[in-house]
Amino acid sequence: MATVNLDRVRKSFADREVVHGVTCDIADGELVVVVGPSGCGKSTLLRMVAGLETVTAGTVAIDGRVVNGVEPKDRDIAMVFQNYALYPHMSVYDNMAYGLRMRRMGRSEIKRRVGRAAEILQLDGLLQRKPRQLSGGQRQRVAMGRAIVRDPKVFLFDEPLSNLDAQLRVQMRVEIKRLQQELETTSLYVTHDQVEAMTLADRLIVMNAGNVDQIGRPLDLYERPATSFVAAFIGSPAMNLVAGRLNGNGIAIADAVLPIAPVNGAADRRVLAGLRPEHLDLSSDGPLALRIELLERLGADTILHGRLADGVRMTARTPAHFVPELGETAHFAIRPERIHLFDPDSGQRL
C-alpha cells in the first residue's frame, strides 16, 4: 500500500493546457474518486499517475517517490479500463496469470495468487472459460482480478463500469467498494457518474474544465458545495440554480420572497440561489408557485418539472402519493438553512 501525492500537476497538448495545476494528497488505503463531465481532464489526470501521459509541470509521487520519469511498468500500479482489455483467445485463468508470467513468477505462486483473486471475486467456476463465454459483469471482474493478482501499491480505475447496463453497474459498485475495503489498497477512480462517485468515494475530487473545484467527503460536498458547478453536479436530480436578489426581507426569486439567514457583506445584491429538489417542501401557502409541466413517477417518489411565475424552470421531489395534474400549480416552501447562495459571476459560494 502507498500514498499518492499530486503537486501542481499540469498537462498541455501543444499550446492547449487541459489540466491546470491539480494538487491532492491521497492517503494510504483511501479510495478517491475524480468526477466531472466529459472533457474536464479527469482521465488525463489518471493517465499521468499511471505514466501513460507525461506530466507537463508539477510532480506525481507514489509512496513518497517522484515518478514523473518512471515507466508505467515500474510504478507498481494496476489499472482497470472500461473496455476490459482481455485477451479473447486466453482462458480466464490465463488472462489473470499473464502479467505474472511476464514477470517470471513461479508457477505455484501464480496459482496461489490467481486462486485468491478468483475466490474474492467469485470467479472460481469460470477459470477455464474464454471471455466470449462471460457476461459483461464477469468480464469486468476478470479485469479486476488481473489487477489484484499483481498486488500493486495503487489501483487505478478508468470509468470501469461505463459499458455495463444499469443493474450491473449497481452490482459492480458494491463489488468494487467491498473489494477495496477488504484489500485496503490505495485507489484512484475516475467516473462521470456522480451517483457512482458519491457511493464509492472516501473523498471526491470534482473537476471542471481542467481545474479542481472542490475536494472533500461526498456528504460535505453535497451539503456545502464550494461553487455553483459543484452544487449542480453533485446530487440527483440536480440542484435548482435560480437568479435572485438579496434584500432586507430575504431573497427575491420570481414573484416570491424566501426568508434567509443574514449573509455577511451580501446585502442588496444579485445572487444565484441553490435549491435542492428534495429540500422543497409542499406547502399550501408556500411562496414558490410551480406550474407543473412534467411528472416522473419513480415509485418511491415523484419528480415534478415546471416553471415559476417568470418562466424560470424548477424541479421538485415529492412523495409518491402526491400526483397532481399537468398544468396544476403546486406551492412549495424551503427552510432558510437549506438555501445555498453563490456569486452569479464567479460561481463561488457566498
N, C-alpha and C positions, 0 to 999 in steps of 0.2 A: 504494500500500500504506500501511497505517497501524496504529497501536496502538489497542486498546480498553481503557479503564480504567473499572471499576465500583467506586465508593467508597460503601460502606454503603447500598446501594440497597434501598429498601423499597417494597412495594406493598400498598395496602389497598383493599378494595371495601366501601364503607360502613364498618362498625365491625369488619370482619374483615380482619386482616393475613394475606396469603398468601405474601409474600416478606419475610424477616426479616433485613435488613442484609447483603446479599451484597457482598463485596469481592474483586476479582480483577483482575489486570493481564494482558492478552493481548498478546504481543509481535508485532512486525511479521512477517507471513508465517506465523504459528503457526496450527495448527488445534486448537482447544479444543472438546471435546465436553462438553455438560451432560447428565448422565444421572441417571435416577431414576424411581421408579414414577409412574403416572398420578396427577395431582393434587398433585405435590410443588412446583409453581411454576416448572418449567423453561421451559415455553413462555411463561409470563407474563414471565419474565426476558428472553427473547429478544425479545418484542414491545416491551419497554421500550427495548431497544437500537435496535430498528427505528423507534421512535416511534409504534407502533400502540397503545401503552398509555402513559399518563402516569406519571411517577415520583412517588410519594408523598413520599419523602425520599431523600436521597443524590444522587449525581451520576453521569451517564453521559458519558464523554468519548471522542470518536473523533479520532484523530490530534492529541491534545492540546487539542481544542476541546470544551468542555462543550456537549452538545446537548439538554439537558433540554427546552428550549423551541423546538427546531428542528423544522420539519415533516419528515416521513419523506422526501419527495422531495428535500430539501436536505441530507440526511445523507451522501450519496454511498455508499449501501449497496445491495445487491441481495439479494432474499430468494427462496428456493426453498421452496415449500409441498408438503405431502404429496399434495394433490389436483391437482397440475399447474397448474391455473388457466389453461388455454389457451383462446383464442377458437376455438370449433368451426367457424366459417364462414371462418376465415382459413387460408391455407397455412402450412406450417412456416416458410417464409421470412418471411412477413408477421407471424407471431407473434413471431419473433425481432427483426424490424425495427421493430415497432410503437412501442416506447418511444423509440427513436432518432428516429423521425419526429415524435413528440410534442415532442421537444427541437429540432426543426427542423434536424437534421443533414443535411449534403449527401448526395445520392444515392450518389456514388462512395464516400464514407466508410462509409455504411451497408452497401453491397455488400461492401466490404473486411472490415468487422467481422463481418458475418454469415458470409461465406465462411471467415474464420479460425476462428470458433467451430464451424461445421459440420465443418471439417476435423479439429479437435481432438476432436470428439465423434462422428466418423464418421457424419455426417448428410448428406453430400454428395449422395447419390442420393435423398434424401427431401424436398428443399426445396419441392417443388410439391405434396406430399401434404397432406391435411387430417388433423387429429388423430384422427378416427374410423378412418382407414386405418393407424394406427400401433399397435404393441404398447405395453403399459404401460411397458416399459423405454425404448422410443423416445420416448414422450411425456415421460418424466422427463428424458431427455437434451435434448429441446427446451426444457423449462423451465429447465434449467441453461444452455443456450445463450443463452436470453433474458437470463439474469443475466450471462453472460460478456461479451456484446456491449457492455454498459454500462461495462465496465472500472472497476468500483467499487473503493473503498478496502477494503470489507469484504463478505464473503459471509455471509449468514445462512441456515441450513438448519433448517427446522422439520419434523422427522420425515419427510424426503423419500422414504424407502423403505418406509414402513409399509403402503402399498397394493399392494406388489408381492409376488409369490409367493417362496418361499424361495430358489429357484435364481437368480431375477432379483436378489434382494437381495444375494446374494453377488457377482454380476457387477457390480452398480452400486456396491457398496462399493469394489471395485477401481478402477472408473472415477473415482469421486469422489476417492479418495486420489491416483491418478495425476494427475488434473486439478489438484488443489490443489498438489501438488509441482511441476507444470510451470508453473503461473501464479504461485505463491508469494504468493497473496492471503490476507490475514488472514481467518480463518474461525471462526465460532461455530456449532456444530452441536448440535441438540437431538435426543435419542432416549431411548426407554425400554428399548431393546435393549442389554444390557451387552456382548454379543459384538460388535455393531456399534461400540459405543463403544471397546472395547479395541483393535479392529483399525484404527480410523481415527485415533484421537487422538494428538497430540503430548503433550497433557495432558488430564486428566479433572477435571471438577467434579462431585462426587457430591452431589445434593440430596436432602434428606429432610424432608418436611413444611415446606417453605419455608426451611429452613436449609441451609447448606453443611456437610456432614460432613467432607469432605476434598478437597483439590486436589493433584494430583501426576501424575507419569507413570504410565501404565497398569500397568506391572510393579511399580512401587513400591507402588501401592495393592493389587495382588494379593498381594505378598509381605509387606507390613506395613500392613494396614488399621488406621485410627485408631479405628474404632468397630465394634461388632458389626453395625451396619446395613451399613456398607461391606463388612465381611467376608462377610456373607450375600448381598449384592447383586452383588459382583464375583466372577466365577468360575462355571463351568458344568461339572457340576452344582454347586448351591450348597453352601457350606461347612456342615458339621455344627456346630451350636452346642448343646453339651451341658452341663447343670449339673454341677458338680463341687466338690470341696473340696481345697484345698491342705493338705498336712501334711508332716511330716518325711520321708516316704518318696517323695513326689511328688504327683500329683494323683489323687484317688479319683473314678472315674466308674463308676456302677452297681456291679458287684462286682469291678471291675478297678482296679489302681493303675498309672498310667503314670509312668515316670521323666521328670523335667523339670528344666531348668536353674533355679538359685535365682532367685527374684523378690524384689527389694528391697522390704521393708516389706509383703510379702504372705503371710507365713507364717500357717498355720491360719486360713483364711478361705474363704468361698464365692466361687466364680468361675464364669464361663462359658467353657468350653473350646471353641476353634475347631479343627476337624479337617477339612482338605480331603479329599474323597473320593479324589482322585488321590494323596494322600500316605499313605494307608493301605496298608501292605504285608502281603500274605498271609504268614502265619507259623503253622506247626503248633502252636507253643506261645505264640502271641501272646496278650496279656492281654484283648483285646477280642473277645468271642464274639458273633457276629452271626447270629441265626436268620433265614434268608432267606425273604422273603415274595413278592418280585417280581424278575424279571430283565428288563433291557433289553439286547438283543443289538444292538450298533451296528456290527458288522463288525470294526473295528479293536480294539474293547474291549467290555467288558460292564459295565453299571451294575447293582449289587446294591442292593436296598432291603430292609431288615429291622429287627429290634429287638434291643437288648441285653437282658441278664437282667432289668432292672427295667422293661422295656417301652418304653424310650427309642428313638425311631426314629433310624436311621443309614443313610447311603448310602456305598457304596464303589465306586471304579472299578477294575476288574481286567482283566488281559489277556484277549483274546478266547478263548484256549484253555481258560480256566477257566470251566466251565459246570456249576455244582452243581445239585442237585435242590432244588425248593421244599421248605421245612421243614428242610433241612440246615443245620448250623451251620458257619460259616467263621470262622477265627481271624485276627486282624489285629494288627500292631504299628505303631507310628509313632515316628519319631525325635524326641527331645526338642526339637530346634530347629524342628521343623515344627508344634509346638503353639502356638496363639495363645491368650492369656488376656485376658479382658475382665471389667470390673466388672459383675455381674449387674443392678445397679440403674441405673447411669448409661450402661452400654454402652461406656464409654471403655476403651481399651487399657491393660493393666497393664504 
